[in-house]
Amino acid sequence: MTTMSGQEVARLLVETGHAHHAAYAASDGVDPEWATWYAPYLQAHLEDRLGRKVTRSELTYLLIKSEREHDAADDDSAWPDYYAGVILEG
């Protein structure tokens, strides 16, 4: 079992964002249910590389939690780095 670093998870989040934007190009990437799209994409790429199995539901929750916390904290860090930290903390 390989564990991923925060940087690796952040890169995967950026990759996921690009794939999501391409899938929703007609709406310029706008998708109010973005987390439900990201979750299976992330799950397929994470497999067991977090050191634990994660469900789509857990990933959806962690993505929404990340977004809310990052927005509320008015944090200057890049969103992928912040979200990666939340996902790794699980």
C-alpha positions as CSV (number, residue, x, y, z in Angstrom):
1,M,0.0,0.0,0.0
2,T,1.4,3.3,-1.1
3,T,0.4,6.6,0.6
4,M,0.2,9.8,-1.3
5,S,1.7,13.1,-0.3
6,G,-0.2,16.3,-0.1
7,Q,1.4,17.5,-3.4
8,E,0.3,14.3,-5.2
9,V,-3.3,14.7,-4.0
10,A,-3.2,18.4,-4.9
11,R,-2.0,17.5,-8.5
12,L,-4.8,14.9,-8.7
13,L,-7.3,17.6,-7.7
14,V,-6.1,19.9,-10.4
15,E,-6.2,17.1,-13.0
16,T,-9.8,16.3,-11.8
17,G,-10.7,20.0,-12.2
18,H,-9.5,20.0,-15.8
19,A,-11.4,16.9,-16.6
20,H,-14.5,18.3,-15.0
21,H,-14.2,21.6,-16.9
22,A,-13.8,19.7,-20.2
23,A,-16.9,17.6,-19.4
24,Y,-18.9,20.7,-18.6
25,A,-17.4,22.9,-21.3
26,A,-20.8,23.9,-22.7
27,S,-21.6,25.5,-19.3
28,D,-18.0,26.9,-18.9
29,G,-17.4,24.4,-16.1
30,V,-20.4,25.5,-14.0
31,D,-21.8,22.6,-12.1
32,P,-23.5,23.1,-8.7
33,E,-23.1,19.3,-8.1
34,W,-19.3,19.4,-8.9
35,A,-18.4,17.3,-5.8
36,T,-20.5,14.4,-6.9
37,W,-18.7,14.5,-10.3
38,Y,-15.2,14.8,-8.6
39,A,-15.8,12.0,-6.1
40,P,-15.8,8.9,-8.5
41,Y,-13.0,10.4,-10.6
42,L,-10.8,10.9,-7.5
43,Q,-11.8,7.5,-6.1
44,A,-10.7,5.8,-9.3
45,H,-7.4,7.5,-9.2
46,L,-6.8,7.2,-5.5
47,E,-7.6,3.5,-5.2
48,D,-5.9,2.6,-1.9
49,R,-3.1,5.1,-2.2
50,L,-4.3,7.1,0.8
51,G,-3.5,4.3,3.1
52,R,-7.2,3.6,3.5
53,K,-10.1,3.0,1.3
54,V,-12.5,5.9,0.7
55,T,-16.0,5.8,-0.5
56,R,-17.5,8.2,-3.0
57,S,-19.8,9.5,-0.3
58,E,-16.8,10.3,2.0
59,L,-15.0,12.0,-0.9
60,T,-18.1,14.1,-1.7
61,Y,-18.3,15.1,1.9
62,L,-14.6,16.0,2.2
63,L,-14.8,18.1,-1.0
64,I,-17.8,20.1,0.2
65,K,-16.2,20.4,3.7
66,S,-13.0,21.7,2.1
67,E,-14.8,24.2,-0.1
68,R,-16.8,25.6,2.9
69,E,-13.8,25.7,5.3
70,H,-11.5,27.3,2.7
71,D,-14.1,30.0,1.8
72,A,-14.9,30.7,5.4
73,A,-11.3,31.0,6.4
74,D,-10.6,33.4,3.6
75,D,-7.4,31.3,3.3
76,D,-4.8,32.5,0.7
77,S,-3.5,29.0,0.0
78,A,-4.3,27.4,-3.3
79,W,-7.5,25.4,-3.2
80,P,-5.9,22.1,-4.3
81,D,-3.4,22.3,-1.5
82,Y,-6.1,23.1,1.1
83,Y,-8.5,20.4,-0.2
84,A,-5.6,17.9,-0.3
85,G,-4.9,18.5,3.4
86,V,-8.6,17.9,4.3
87,I,-8.7,14.7,2.2
88,L,-5.5,13.4,3.8
89,E,-6.8,14.1,7.3
90,G,-10.0,12.4,6.3
